[in-house]
Amino acid sequence: MAEAYCVRDKKKVEIQDPQQITMKNGKPATKGTCPECKGSVFRIGG
């Protein structure tokens, strides 16, 4: 599973419900939610 940094919890967490997206500049990214605080997390790259 992919990990991302949660700004609210100030630590790396596993991305819950990850979705592959494409940013405006055409590069891939992964978007999902934090399993602990249910906030949004984002990771640039595959």
Backbone as XML, in Angstrom:
<?xml version="1.0"?>
<chain id="A" units="angstrom">
  <residue number="1" name="MET">
    <atom name="N" x="0.832" y="-1.187" z="0.000"/>
    <atom name="CA" x="0.000" y="0.000" z="0.000"/>
    <atom name="C" x="0.875" y="1.249" z="0.000"/>
  </residue>
  <residue number="2" name="ALA">
    <atom name="N" x="0.326" y="2.321" z="-0.477"/>
    <atom name="CA" x="1.052" y="3.585" z="-0.545"/>
    <atom name="C" x="0.953" y="4.325" z="0.790"/>
  </residue>
  <residue number="3" name="GLU">
    <atom name="N" x="1.997" y="5.087" z="1.084"/>
    <atom name="CA" x="2.018" y="5.907" z="2.281"/>
    <atom name="C" x="2.042" y="7.371" z="1.890"/>
  </residue>
  <residue number="4" name="ALA">
    <atom name="N" x="1.472" y="8.202" z="2.732"/>
    <atom name="CA" x="1.495" y="9.646" z="2.519"/>
    <atom name="C" x="1.643" y="10.315" z="3.873"/>
  </residue>
  <residue number="5" name="TYR">
    <atom name="N" x="2.060" y="11.578" z="3.870"/>
    <atom name="CA" x="2.246" y="12.326" z="5.109"/>
    <atom name="C" x="0.941" y="13.040" z="5.463"/>
  </residue>
  <residue number="6" name="CYS">
    <atom name="N" x="0.448" y="12.788" z="6.662"/>
    <atom name="CA" x="-0.764" y="13.462" z="7.133"/>
    <atom name="C" x="-0.341" y="14.710" z="7.888"/>
  </residue>
  <residue number="7" name="VAL">
    <atom name="N" x="-0.795" y="15.871" z="7.436"/>
    <atom name="CA" x="-0.425" y="17.136" z="8.051"/>
    <atom name="C" x="-1.071" y="17.276" z="9.428"/>
  </residue>
  <residue number="8" name="ARG">
    <atom name="N" x="-2.278" y="16.788" z="9.594"/>
    <atom name="CA" x="-2.966" y="16.889" z="10.886"/>
    <atom name="C" x="-2.278" y="16.043" z="11.957"/>
  </residue>
  <residue number="9" name="ASP">
    <atom name="N" x="-1.905" y="14.799" z="11.608"/>
    <atom name="CA" x="-1.283" y="13.885" z="12.572"/>
    <atom name="C" x="0.236" y="14.039" z="12.639"/>
  </residue>
  <residue number="10" name="LYS">
    <atom name="N" x="0.809" y="14.734" z="11.647"/>
    <atom name="CA" x="2.260" y="14.958" z="11.562"/>
    <atom name="C" x="3.060" y="13.655" z="11.527"/>
  </residue>
  <residue number="11" name="LYS">
    <atom name="N" x="2.586" y="12.704" z="10.712"/>
    <atom name="CA" x="3.302" y="11.443" z="10.526"/>
    <atom name="C" x="2.854" y="10.773" z="9.230"/>
  </residue>
  <residue number="12" name="LYS">
    <atom name="N" x="3.633" y="9.769" z="8.800"/>
    <atom name="CA" x="3.274" y="9.008" z="7.613"/>
    <atom name="C" x="2.202" y="7.995" z="7.963"/>
  </residue>
  <residue number="13" name="VAL">
    <atom name="N" x="1.221" y="7.863" z="7.081"/>
    <atom name="CA" x="0.120" y="6.920" z="7.280"/>
    <atom name="C" x="-0.145" y="6.173" z="5.976"/>
  </residue>
  <residue number="14" name="GLU">
    <atom name="N" x="-0.777" y="5.012" z="6.092"/>
    <atom name="CA" x="-1.226" y="4.268" z="4.916"/>
    <atom name="C" x="-2.411" y="5.010" z="4.307"/>
  </residue>
  <residue number="15" name="ILE">
    <atom name="N" x="-2.433" y="5.137" z="2.993"/>
    <atom name="CA" x="-3.541" y="5.825" z="2.326"/>
    <atom name="C" x="-4.750" y="4.896" z="2.289"/>
  </residue>
  <residue number="16" name="GLN">
    <atom name="N" x="-5.862" y="5.381" z="2.823"/>
    <atom name="CA" x="-7.113" y="4.629" z="2.805"/>
    <atom name="C" x="-7.910" y="5.053" z="1.573"/>
  </residue>
  <residue number="17" name="ASP">
    <atom name="N" x="-8.468" y="4.108" z="0.853"/>
    <atom name="CA" x="-9.216" y="4.351" z="-0.381"/>
    <atom name="C" x="-8.380" y="5.131" z="-1.403"/>
  </residue>
  <residue number="18" name="PRO">
    <atom name="N" x="-7.198" y="4.625" z="-1.778"/>
    <atom name="CA" x="-6.346" y="5.372" z="-2.720"/>
    <atom name="C" x="-6.949" y="5.449" z="-4.114"/>
  </residue>
  <residue number="19" name="GLN">
    <atom name="N" x="-6.773" y="6.606" z="-4.749"/>
    <atom name="CA" x="-7.249" y="6.827" z="-6.111"/>
    <atom name="C" x="-6.100" y="7.400" z="-6.921"/>
  </residue>
  <residue number="20" name="GLN">
    <atom name="N" x="-5.836" y="6.824" z="-8.078"/>
    <atom name="CA" x="-4.811" y="7.340" z="-8.983"/>
    <atom name="C" x="-5.406" y="8.513" z="-9.748"/>
  </residue>
  <residue number="21" name="ILE">
    <atom name="N" x="-4.742" y="9.656" z="-9.692"/>
    <atom name="CA" x="-5.205" y="10.834" z="-10.415"/>
    <atom name="C" x="-4.062" y="11.395" z="-11.242"/>
  </residue>
  <residue number="22" name="THR">
    <atom name="N" x="-4.366" y="12.315" z="-12.125"/>
    <atom name="CA" x="-3.373" y="13.021" z="-12.922"/>
    <atom name="C" x="-3.479" y="14.507" z="-12.598"/>
  </residue>
  <residue number="23" name="MET">
    <atom name="N" x="-2.341" y="15.098" z="-12.232"/>
    <atom name="CA" x="-2.335" y="16.522" z="-11.903"/>
    <atom name="C" x="-2.432" y="17.353" z="-13.178"/>
  </residue>
  <residue number="24" name="LYS">
    <atom name="N" x="-2.605" y="18.664" z="-13.017"/>
    <atom name="CA" x="-2.747" y="19.550" z="-14.167"/>
    <atom name="C" x="-1.546" y="19.502" z="-15.100"/>
  </residue>
  <residue number="25" name="ASN">
    <atom name="N" x="-0.347" y="19.275" z="-14.540"/>
    <atom name="CA" x="0.848" y="19.236" z="-15.369"/>
    <atom name="C" x="1.075" y="17.872" z="-16.012"/>
  </residue>
  <residue number="26" name="GLY">
    <atom name="N" x="0.154" y="16.927" z="-15.821"/>
    <atom name="CA" x="0.228" y="15.625" z="-16.482"/>
    <atom name="C" x="0.940" y="14.548" z="-15.681"/>
  </residue>
  <residue number="27" name="LYS">
    <atom name="N" x="1.448" y="14.869" z="-14.496"/>
    <atom name="CA" x="2.160" y="13.885" z="-13.682"/>
    <atom name="C" x="1.173" y="13.106" z="-12.810"/>
  </residue>
  <residue number="28" name="PRO">
    <atom name="N" x="1.504" y="11.845" z="-12.510"/>
    <atom name="CA" x="0.597" y="11.026" z="-11.698"/>
    <atom name="C" x="0.691" y="11.380" z="-10.219"/>
  </residue>
  <residue number="29" name="ALA">
    <atom name="N" x="-0.388" y="11.106" z="-9.491"/>
    <atom name="CA" x="-0.437" y="11.328" z="-8.052"/>
    <atom name="C" x="-1.442" y="10.355" z="-7.448"/>
  </residue>
  <residue number="30" name="THR">
    <atom name="N" x="-1.372" y="10.188" z="-6.130"/>
    <atom name="CA" x="-2.304" y="9.335" z="-5.407"/>
    <atom name="C" x="-3.001" y="10.172" z="-4.348"/>
  </residue>
  <residue number="31" name="LYS">
    <atom name="N" x="-4.313" y="10.026" z="-4.281"/>
    <atom name="CA" x="-5.131" y="10.812" z="-3.371"/>
    <atom name="C" x="-5.977" y="9.854" z="-2.546"/>
  </residue>
  <residue number="32" name="GLY">
    <atom name="N" x="-6.186" y="10.171" z="-1.279"/>
    <atom name="CA" x="-7.000" y="9.308" z="-0.432"/>
    <atom name="C" x="-7.292" y="9.970" z="0.896"/>
  </residue>
  <residue number="33" name="THR">
    <atom name="N" x="-7.628" y="9.140" z="1.906"/>
    <atom name="CA" x="-7.940" y="9.672" z="3.225"/>
    <atom name="C" x="-7.036" y="9.035" z="4.273"/>
  </residue>
  <residue number="34" name="CYS">
    <atom name="N" x="-6.853" y="9.757" z="5.374"/>
    <atom name="CA" x="-6.071" y="9.265" z="6.507"/>
    <atom name="C" x="-6.955" y="8.334" z="7.332"/>
  </residue>
  <residue number="35" name="PRO">
    <atom name="N" x="-6.470" y="7.147" z="7.694"/>
    <atom name="CA" x="-7.303" y="6.224" z="8.465"/>
    <atom name="C" x="-7.543" y="6.678" z="9.906"/>
  </residue>
  <residue number="36" name="GLU">
    <atom name="N" x="-6.702" y="7.570" z="10.420"/>
    <atom name="CA" x="-6.842" y="7.992" z="11.815"/>
    <atom name="C" x="-7.746" y="9.212" z="11.985"/>
  </residue>
  <residue number="37" name="CYS">
    <atom name="N" x="-7.495" y="10.288" z="11.205"/>
    <atom name="CA" x="-8.272" y="11.517" z="11.387"/>
    <atom name="C" x="-9.300" y="11.737" z="10.280"/>
  </residue>
  <residue number="38" name="LYS">
    <atom name="N" x="-9.324" y="10.869" z="9.286"/>
    <atom name="CA" x="-10.244" y="10.950" z="8.143"/>
    <atom name="C" x="-10.025" y="12.201" z="7.291"/>
  </residue>
  <residue number="39" name="GLY">
    <atom name="N" x="-8.849" y="12.820" z="7.427"/>
    <atom name="CA" x="-8.502" y="13.979" z="6.603"/>
    <atom name="C" x="-7.992" y="13.527" z="5.242"/>
  </residue>
  <residue number="40" name="SER">
    <atom name="N" x="-7.839" y="14.473" z="4.350"/>
    <atom name="CA" x="-7.364" y="14.176" z="3.004"/>
    <atom name="C" x="-5.839" y="14.103" z="2.987"/>
  </residue>
  <residue number="41" name="VAL">
    <atom name="N" x="-5.286" y="13.070" z="2.320"/>
    <atom name="CA" x="-3.838" y="12.958" z="2.134"/>
    <atom name="C" x="-3.547" y="12.848" z="0.645"/>
  </residue>
  <residue number="42" name="PHE">
    <atom name="N" x="-2.356" y="13.259" z="0.259"/>
    <atom name="CA" x="-1.995" y="13.367" z="-1.151"/>
    <atom name="C" x="-0.530" y="13.000" z="-1.296"/>
  </residue>
  <residue number="43" name="ARG">
    <atom name="N" x="-0.210" y="12.214" z="-2.316"/>
    <atom name="CA" x="1.175" y="11.845" z="-2.575"/>
    <atom name="C" x="1.460" y="12.028" z="-4.063"/>
  </residue>
  <residue number="44" name="ILE">
    <atom name="N" x="2.485" y="12.807" z="-4.370"/>
    <atom name="CA" x="2.882" y="13.036" z="-5.755"/>
    <atom name="C" x="3.693" y="11.837" z="-6.223"/>
  </residue>
  <residue number="45" name="GLY">
    <atom name="N" x="3.403" y="11.382" z="-7.431"/>
    <atom name="CA" x="4.069" y="10.201" z="-7.977"/>
    <atom name="C" x="3.156" y="9.002" z="-7.899"/>
  </residue>
  <residue number="46" name="GLY">
    <atom name="N" x="3.547" y="7.928" z="-8.586"/>
    <atom name="CA" x="2.716" y="6.729" z="-8.656"/>
    <atom name="C" x="2.495" y="6.117" z="-7.369"/>
  </residue>
</chain>
